[in-house]
Structure formats: C-alpha cells, structure tokens
Amino acid sequence: MNGVLDLTYAATGRLYGGAGWVTILCCAFMGALTGTVMASIAAVGVFTIPAMKKAGYRPEVAAATSISAGCFGPMIPPSTTIIMSAAIYEEIMG
C-alpha cells in the first residue's frame, strides 16, 4: 500500500488540495484492483485520513473524501465487479 501512496504523493502532492487528490487516486487504484468499496475505503483511509488531518483538513472532510472516492473505485476497469458483470451478462445473453 505504501508504494501506491508514495506514487500518488509524488504525482499530486504539490498541487493545491494535494492530500485530497492523493486520497482519490489511491482509492481509485485500490477500488479497481479489489473491486470492493469497503475494502478500498478501509485500506486507503487508514493512511490518508490521518495525513489529510495533519495537512489541515477538517476530520469530516477527510472522511467524506475517502468515502466518496472509494465509491467510484470499483467502476474503473478492470475491476472485479465489472468483470463479473460482463461474465454474467455473457452467460445470460449467450
């Protein structure tokens, strides 16, 4: 997990709102890999929420950013959710 965190900090850490961008990108990576919302929020939030609070974000903004970013992660291909949906569609439609 620290590799993804380091990569996203290197890419967006200097931008305005960089800690928020890091959270969004980490959730996108984790959500695409795992295909689950809760796993990506839990895995990323453990690292990014304290970092965002340390950067000056309010706790509720840090949590809301992590939660909302985790929700769109499983929609990014090649997520497990999309692969399973495609397999089920193929089975049903022939």
Phi, psi and omega per residue, in radians:
M1 nan -0.621 -3.109
N2 -1.135 -0.493 3.089
G3 -1.120 -0.768 3.106
V4 -1.132 -0.734 3.132
L5 -1.095 -0.766 3.111
D6 -1.120 -0.716 3.131
L7 -1.077 -0.819 -3.109
T8 -1.240 -0.595 3.053
Y9 -1.123 -0.683 3.123
A10 -1.143 -0.613 -3.102
A11 -1.391 -0.669 -2.983
T12 -2.246 0.014 -3.043
G13 -1.094 -0.454 -3.106
R14 -1.548 -0.186 3.141
L15 -1.271 2.783 3.034
Y16 -1.123 2.217 -3.071
G17 1.321 0.472 -3.038
G18 -1.009 -0.646 3.133
A19 -1.151 -0.606 3.067
G20 -1.177 -0.724 3.088
W21 -1.105 -0.691 3.111
V22 -1.071 -0.776 3.122
T23 -1.064 -0.788 -3.127
I24 -1.107 -0.799 -3.126
L25 -1.182 -0.709 3.100
C26 -1.093 -0.745 3.107
C27 -1.130 -0.642 3.095
A28 -1.113 -0.801 3.118
F29 -1.092 -0.864 -3.091
M30 -1.170 -0.699 3.124
G31 -1.139 -0.667 3.111
A32 -1.198 -0.612 -3.127
L33 -1.350 -0.747 -3.061
T34 -1.573 -0.567 -3.109
G35 1.396 0.120 -3.134
T36 -2.157 2.483 -3.137
V37 -1.256 -0.879 -3.039
M38 -1.124 -0.667 -3.137
A39 -1.160 -0.715 -3.134
S40 -1.218 -0.671 3.112
I41 -1.137 -0.768 -3.116
A42 -1.179 -0.771 -3.080
A43 -1.197 -0.715 -3.088
V44 -1.449 -0.695 -3.087
G45 -1.069 -0.555 3.128
V46 -1.030 -0.622 -3.110
F47 -1.630 -0.709 -2.959
T48 -1.500 -0.569 -3.132
I49 -1.099 -0.828 3.068
P50 -1.099 -0.617 3.110
A51 -1.167 -0.667 3.116
M52 -1.185 -0.714 3.099
K53 -1.104 -0.683 3.104
K54 -1.151 -0.537 3.124
A55 -1.390 -0.072 3.070
G56 1.895 0.051 3.097
Y57 -1.311 2.564 3.031
R58 -1.217 2.585 -3.100
P59 -1.000 -0.681 -3.130
E60 -1.208 -0.569 3.087
V61 -1.229 -0.708 3.107
A62 -1.078 -0.791 3.133
A63 -1.166 -0.750 -3.135
A64 -1.127 -0.657 3.107
T65 -1.123 -0.778 3.137
S66 -1.126 -0.753 -3.113
I67 -1.186 -0.802 -3.112
S68 -1.204 -0.609 3.103
A69 -1.216 -0.611 3.118
G70 -1.165 -0.440 -3.109
C71 -1.274 -0.494 -3.126
F72 -1.664 -0.142 -3.142
G73 -1.030 -0.788 -3.137
P74 -1.160 -0.189 3.111
M75 -1.485 -0.148 -3.091
I76 -1.516 2.171 3.121
P77 -1.125 2.621 -0.011
P78 -1.675 1.201 -3.093
S79 -1.235 2.708 3.140
T80 -1.076 -0.651 -3.125
T81 -1.087 -0.784 -3.130
I82 -1.192 -0.708 3.132
I83 -1.097 -0.767 3.130
M84 -1.167 -0.689 3.102
S85 -1.091 -0.733 3.117
A86 -1.145 -0.691 3.127
A87 -1.146 -0.724 3.119
I88 -1.160 -0.736 3.113
Y89 -1.059 -0.761 -3.138
E90 -1.113 -0.704 3.136
E91 -1.151 -0.721 -3.112
I92 -1.280 -0.802 -3.044
M93 -1.460 -0.282 3.046
G94 1.544 nan nan
